[in-house]
Amino acid sequence: MGERPYTLTAELTYRCPLHCAYCSNPISYEDRTPLVTDQWCRLFAEAEAMGVMQVNLTGGEPLLRSDLEALIAHAHHLGLYTTLITSGVPLSRRRLTRLRASGLDAVQLSLQSTDQGLADRIAGLVVHETKLAVARWTRALGIPLTLNIVLHRQNIEEIRDIIELAEGSHAEKLELANTQYLGWALMNRQALLPTKDQLEEARRIAHAARERLAGRMEILFVTPDYYAGLPRACMDGWGRRHLVVSPDGLVLPCHLAHTLPGLTFERAGTRPLLDIWECSEGFNRFRGEAWMTDTCRTCVNRTVDFGGCRCQAFHLTGHLEAVDPACRWSPDHHVIQAARDQAEQKSERAPLRKRTLQMVP
Amino acid sequence: MNDASRPTLSAKARLHYDRQRDALFLLWSERGLLLNRSAGEILKLCQGDESVSSIVNALSSQYPHTRRHVIEEDVHRLIRDLSRRGLLTLE
């Protein structure tokens, strides 16, 4: 076996009480029957047998599943490291205690802003105070806490306050996650993409804080591909390290792979997970280098970025094999440049289109 | 860190045996490190009840053909690196 997965990202549901305008879920999807408890449990066991060590429980909002305790208990029983990736809504201290008792290893909690008004506007719901309470309960129960905040032009200048809030929450880790412009975020790009100066300033502050807090709180700040001039190693390469399973059981190499046309993905349970990983058309489509254009295939970076993000390449160029336009050597790089130029214009704040559930009948 | 410090894996980190590679991984939230054999042997002793010098002693008797100062350097480097990443705490 050439590649093996290390991480399973289990998208337990696409439902979510929040409506963030940069949500990474698909804009629309077919409303199929979600996997039930036993199906997820079998999937975890198969994944563990293939070498998976980590299960990220996410969504949507995984707390909306009443069987979350059972799923965590099963993953824990298999020896998997479980991280709950959550908005913290709806959660009580009592339920968090139960989740911990079931074997939950860590919590990644999303915040929208340090400003309550802006936070609630971005989430589309009054939840900021609740989230701060969840952060306190998490630490009080001894659960390792990661705070994740998606950065964009409306909150990036709060970065000092964000770091201070994370320190005050005794988070183990702070992810300053620059927005990735796919799906909802791509639709809202004009309202979200920061200027170069905003980004440089944020990076400077983040790096200084990382040095200052070394050993106490890990700070993750990755220059977004729109400003790096180079594509990111999306998912550490297509079908190399990660398995993503959608709420209805599609086994995917990334959480948006099923938005690409013409690729075939398979449903968990229809044949062994190992066969799907090794043999399915969709997984093999962008493995290796044969699919690459000459620009990528002859590039020294191909073993670093694995050809960048296929979803971004397709959604910005209309071509599946195109060089990721984030790359300065892409013939389509002007698309990125144009978005950056637009971000520099001091126009009225562009409206945000909030995330809703849109199902294809 | 000094010889009397007692390193302990931090609460977020866990040692995980990987059957496929016959090797230990250090896991924490959404991350993992593949450990080489010596790093794995050192971390197995980082449970909070052994001091840095007793870890060096234990490994020196386990690997009599490796010079003590080599082992000592390995142990110090690993403990320093992982402490800096918040994966070990020193008591």
Interface residues (C-beta under 8 A of the other chain):
Chain A: R4 Y6 T7 G51 M53 Q54 N56 G79 Y81 T83 D105 A106 Q108 G142 P144 T146 E172 K173 A214 G215 R216 M217 E218
Chain B: A11 K12 R14 H16 D18 R19 Q20 F25 L27 W28 S29 E30 G32 S83 R84 R85 G86
